[in-house]
C-alpha cells in the first residue's frame, strides 16, 4: 500500500512539475510576471484578511514581517544562484535577526494597542 502511495505521489508530482518547468524555460518573462503577480495577489489577500479580522495596525505589522521575509528570501536565493554562499548565509542571518527584532518591537506595539482598546 505504501509503495502504491509513493508511486501515485511521484506520478502526480511529475505531471505538475514538468509543465511548470517547460513554461519557465520557454516563456521566461511571462513566467516571471505570472509568479510575481501570484505572490502579490497572495500578499494583498492576506493583508485584506488581516484588516478584516484584526484592524489596520495589525495588517501593517503583518505587512512589515511579510516584506522582511520576502526580501530576505529573494536576497538569499539571488546569492545562492550567483554562487556566493557566504553572502547567502549573511543574508539569511540578517533576515532572521530582522524578523526577530521586528516581532519583538511590533509585539510591544500590540500590547499598547490592546491597552488602548480596553
Secondary structure, 3 states (H helix, E strand, C coil): CHHHHHHHHHHHHHHHHHHHHHHHHHCHHHHHHHHHHHHHHHHHHHHHHHHHHHCHHHHHHHHHHHHHHHHHHHHHHHHHHCCCHHHHHHHHHHHHHHHHHHHHHHHHHHHHHHHHHC
